[in-house]
Structures are given as structure tokens and as C-alpha cells.
């Protein structure tokens, strides 16, 4: 696959992809397991986004930012996020490459974005009560503001203003 990088038109051939996922998210783990069972045309490494392995492989990426949405990194340094990441992953799978080509069109991209947003909404509902998701490492997700670390929150769990 030649992936045109929007930042300067650079193209690179992809020989392997690393899928960075949220290991504390049940949906993400389910998709990881599904990907592991698929026949692949391009090898996929499935790595927990906040893990030591992820930090070691990709020291230039902000690992906290990777928890917001699925991120895929190509072996030549290409970085795909959100809908584009899912399309690249589907492109790597034997049974889903044709679907990836359809989703890479402008109309298909709208459908892919909708699927990613639906998954994000599902994840939000699974995070409980007030639509927030709290991780054991001190990060929590506020649907209004995004990812927040506990050092940026009050003792009652609310975010400081400003």
C-alpha cells in the first residue's frame, strides 16, 4: 500500500502495522482478539497504547493521546488515527481489503467516521454513571473535555475550571 502522507505528499510502502488500543476497554480488547483471528495480508502487531512496549516502540508519540481513539503506526512511521486507522487495518486483512477500498472514498469515509463515532459512544456508555471512564493509572475521560489526569482534577473528581 502506498499511503500518501497529507503532510507533504510523502508516500511509503507498508509492510507491517502496529495497532495501538486501550487495554482497559472491553470493546477494544474484543476488537483486538477479533483482529488476532483474522487472515492478514499485512502483519499486525497489537499493542496496548499505554504499555511499556508502546512507549519503547514509539517514543515520539504521546501515549496519553493514544487513548482517545485507535491509532495505527506503519513500519515506515506513518500514523493513522480514527476512521483512517480502521480503514488501514481493514486493508491489512485478507477478507476485508475490498471493504477498505470502498471506505477510502469520500462517501465511504463518512460511513467509517460514523462507525468510529458509534464505537466511541458505546465506549462512553460502558464507562458508567455520568459518562466518564476512569483508568487505574489516574487518567479519566470527560465527554465534554477529553482525557484528564487526576492531578488536573479536584478530590471530588470534578475538573478545575479554566
C-alpha positions as a Markdown table, in Angstrom:
| # | Residue | x | y | z |
|---|---|---|---|---|
| 1 | Unk | 0.0 | 0.0 | 0.0 |
| 2 | Unk | 1.3 | 3.4 | -0.8 |
| 3 | Unk | -0.1 | 5.8 | 1.8 |
| 4 | Unk | 0.1 | 9.4 | 0.9 |
| 5 | Unk | 1.0 | 11.4 | 3.9 |
| 6 | Unk | -1.0 | 14.6 | 3.9 |
| 7 | Unk | 1.9 | 16.4 | 5.5 |
| 8 | Unk | 4.0 | 16.9 | 2.3 |
| 9 | Unk | 2.8 | 14.1 | 0.0 |
| 10 | Unk | 5.4 | 11.6 | 1.1 |
| 11 | Unk | 4.5 | 8.0 | 0.2 |
| 12 | Unk | 5.8 | 4.8 | 1.7 |
| 13 | Unk | 5.1 | 1.1 | 1.2 |
| 14 | Unk | 3.6 | -0.6 | 4.2 |
| 15 | Unk | 5.0 | -4.0 | 5.2 |
| 16 | Unk | 3.6 | -4.1 | 8.8 |
| 17 | Unk | 1.3 | -2.2 | 11.1 |
| 18 | Unk | 1.1 | -1.7 | 14.8 |
| 19 | Unk | -2.4 | -1.3 | 16.2 |
| 20 | Unk | -2.4 | 0.7 | 19.5 |
| 21 | Unk | -5.5 | 0.1 | 21.5 |
| 22 | Unk | -6.9 | 0.8 | 25.0 |
| 23 | Unk | -6.2 | -2.4 | 27.0 |
| 24 | Unk | -8.7 | -1.3 | 29.7 |
| 25 | Unk | -11.6 | -1.0 | 27.3 |
| 26 | Unk | -13.7 | -4.2 | 26.8 |
| 27 | Unk | -14.7 | -3.2 | 23.3 |
| 28 | Unk | -11.1 | -2.5 | 22.3 |
| 29 | Unk | -9.9 | -5.9 | 23.7 |
| 30 | Unk | -12.8 | -7.6 | 21.8 |
| 31 | Unk | -11.6 | -6.0 | 18.6 |
| 32 | Unk | -8.0 | -6.9 | 19.3 |
| 33 | Unk | -9.0 | -10.5 | 19.8 |
| 34 | Unk | -11.0 | -10.4 | 16.5 |
| 35 | Unk | -8.1 | -8.9 | 14.7 |
| 36 | Unk | -5.8 | -11.6 | 16.0 |
| 37 | Unk | -8.0 | -14.3 | 14.5 |
| 38 | Unk | -8.2 | -12.7 | 11.0 |
| 39 | Unk | -6.2 | -13.8 | 8.0 |
| 40 | Unk | -3.8 | -11.0 | 7.2 |
| 41 | Unk | -2.2 | -9.7 | 4.0 |
| 42 | Unk | 0.0 | -7.4 | 6.1 |
| 43 | Unk | 1.2 | -8.3 | 9.6 |
| 44 | Unk | -0.4 | -6.6 | 12.5 |
| 45 | Unk | 1.2 | -6.1 | 15.9 |
| 46 | Unk | -1.5 | -5.5 | 18.6 |
| 47 | Unk | 0.0 | -3.4 | 21.4 |
| 48 | Unk | -1.7 | -1.8 | 24.4 |
| 49 | Unk | -1.4 | 2.0 | 24.0 |
| 50 | Unk | -0.2 | 2.9 | 27.4 |
| 51 | Unk | 2.2 | 0.0 | 27.8 |
| 52 | Unk | 5.9 | 0.0 | 28.2 |
| 53 | Unk | 6.1 | -1.8 | 24.8 |
| 54 | Unk | 4.2 | 1.1 | 23.1 |
| 55 | Unk | 6.4 | 3.7 | 24.7 |
| 56 | Unk | 9.5 | 1.7 | 23.7 |
| 57 | Unk | 8.4 | 1.2 | 20.1 |
| 58 | Unk | 7.2 | 4.8 | 19.6 |
| 59 | Unk | 9.0 | 7.2 | 22.0 |
| 60 | Unk | 7.9 | 10.2 | 19.9 |
| 61 | Unk | 4.2 | 9.5 | 20.3 |
| 62 | Unk | 2.2 | 11.0 | 23.2 |
| 63 | Unk | 0.9 | 7.7 | 24.8 |
| 64 | Unk | -1.8 | 9.5 | 26.7 |
| 65 | Unk | -3.1 | 11.0 | 23.4 |
| 66 | Unk | -3.4 | 7.4 | 22.0 |
| 67 | Unk | -6.2 | 6.5 | 24.4 |
| 68 | Unk | -8.6 | 8.9 | 22.8 |
| 69 | Unk | -9.0 | 6.9 | 19.6 |
| 70 | Unk | -7.5 | 3.9 | 17.8 |
| 71 | Unk | -4.0 | 4.7 | 16.4 |
| 72 | Unk | -2.2 | 2.6 | 13.8 |
| 73 | Unk | 1.5 | 3.1 | 13.1 |
| 74 | Unk | 3.1 | 1.8 | 9.8 |
| 75 | Unk | 6.5 | 0.4 | 9.7 |
| 76 | Unk | 7.8 | 3.4 | 7.9 |
| 77 | Unk | 6.5 | 5.8 | 10.6 |
| 78 | Unk | 3.0 | 6.5 | 9.1 |
| 79 | Unk | 0.5 | 7.4 | 11.8 |
| 80 | Unk | -3.2 | 6.8 | 11.2 |
| 81 | Unk | -6.0 | 7.8 | 13.7 |
| 82 | Unk | -9.7 | 7.3 | 14.0 |
| 83 | Unk | -11.5 | 6.3 | 10.8 |
| 84 | Unk | -8.4 | 6.3 | 8.7 |
| 85 | Unk | -6.8 | 3.9 | 11.2 |
| 86 | Unk | -9.7 | 1.4 | 10.9 |
| 87 | Unk | -9.6 | 1.6 | 7.1 |
| 88 | Unk | -5.9 | 0.8 | 7.1 |
| 89 | Unk | -6.5 | -2.1 | 9.5 |
| 90 | Unk | -9.2 | -3.5 | 7.2 |
| 91 | Unk | -6.9 | -3.0 | 4.3 |
| 92 | Unk | -4.4 | -5.4 | 6.0 |
| 93 | Unk | -7.0 | -8.1 | 6.4 |
| 94 | Unk | -7.5 | -10.7 | 3.6 |
| 95 | Unk | -11.3 | -10.8 | 3.9 |
| 96 | Unk | -11.8 | -7.0 | 4.3 |
| 97 | Unk | -9.4 | -5.4 | 1.8 |
| 98 | Unk | -12.2 | -4.7 | -0.7 |
| 99 | Unk | -14.3 | -3.0 | 2.1 |
| 100 | Unk | -11.3 | -0.9 | 3.0 |
| 101 | Unk | -11.0 | 0.4 | -0.6 |
| 102 | Unk | -14.7 | 1.3 | -0.6 |
| 103 | Unk | -14.4 | 3.1 | 2.7 |
| 104 | Unk | -11.4 | 5.1 | 1.4 |
| 105 | Unk | -13.7 | 7.0 | -0.9 |
| 106 | Unk | -15.2 | 10.3 | 0.3 |
| 107 | Unk | -18.6 | 8.7 | 0.8 |
| 108 | Unk | -17.1 | 5.6 | 2.4 |
| 109 | Unk | -15.0 | 7.9 | 4.7 |
| 110 | Unk | -18.2 | 9.4 | 6.1 |
| 111 | Unk | -19.5 | 5.9 | 6.8 |
| 112 | Unk | -16.2 | 5.0 | 8.5 |
| 113 | Unk | -16.3 | 8.1 | 10.6 |
| 114 | Unk | -19.8 | 7.3 | 11.7 |
| 115 | Unk | -18.8 | 3.8 | 12.7 |
| 116 | Unk | -15.9 | 5.2 | 14.8 |
| 117 | Unk | -18.2 | 7.7 | 16.5 |
| 118 | Unk | -20.7 | 4.9 | 17.2 |
| 119 | Unk | -17.9 | 2.9 | 18.8 |
| 120 | Unk | -16.8 | 5.9 | 20.9 |
| 121 | Unk | -20.4 | 6.5 | 22.0 |
| 122 | Unk | -20.7 | 2.8 | 23.0 |
| 123 | Unk | -17.4 | 3.0 | 24.9 |
| 124 | Unk | -18.7 | 6.1 | 26.7 |
| 125 | Unk | -21.9 | 4.3 | 27.8 |
| 126 | Unk | -19.7 | 1.4 | 29.2 |
| 127 | Unk | -17.7 | 3.8 | 31.3 |
| 128 | Unk | -20.6 | 4.1 | 33.7 |
| 129 | Unk | -22.8 | 6.6 | 35.5 |
| 130 | Unk | -22.0 | 10.1 | 34.4 |
| 131 | Unk | -20.5 | 9.2 | 31.0 |
| 132 | Unk | -16.9 | 9.2 | 32.5 |
| 133 | Unk | -14.4 | 6.5 | 32.2 |
| 134 | Unk | -11.7 | 6.2 | 34.9 |
| 135 | Unk | -8.5 | 4.3 | 34.4 |
| 136 | Unk | -6.4 | 2.8 | 37.2 |
| 137 | Unk | -3.4 | 4.9 | 36.1 |
| 138 | Unk | -5.1 | 8.2 | 37.1 |
| 139 | Unk | -6.5 | 9.2 | 33.7 |
| 140 | Unk | -10.2 | 9.7 | 33.2 |
| 141 | Unk | -12.3 | 10.7 | 30.2 |
| 142 | Unk | -14.7 | 13.6 | 30.4 |
| 143 | Unk | -17.0 | 13.6 | 27.3 |
| 144 | Unk | -17.0 | 17.4 | 27.3 |
| 145 | Unk | -13.2 | 18.0 | 27.7 |
| 146 | Unk | -11.5 | 14.7 | 26.7 |
| 147 | Unk | -8.8 | 12.9 | 28.7 |
| 148 | Unk | -7.8 | 14.3 | 32.1 |
| 149 | Unk | -5.2 | 13.2 | 34.6 |
| 150 | Unk | -6.2 | 13.1 | 38.3 |
| 151 | Unk | -3.5 | 15.7 | 39.0 |
| 152 | Unk | -5.7 | 18.1 | 37.0 |
| 153 | Unk | -8.9 | 17.2 | 38.9 |
| 154 | Unk | -10.3 | 18.0 | 42.3 |
| 155 | Unk | -10.6 | 15.5 | 45.1 |
| 156 | Unk | -14.3 | 15.1 | 44.3 |
| 157 | Unk | -13.5 | 14.0 | 40.8 |
| 158 | Unk | -14.5 | 17.3 | 39.1 |
| 159 | Unk | -12.3 | 19.2 | 36.8 |
| 160 | Unk | -10.9 | 22.6 | 37.8 |
| 161 | Unk | -12.2 | 25.4 | 35.6 |
| 162 | Unk | -10.1 | 27.4 | 33.3 |
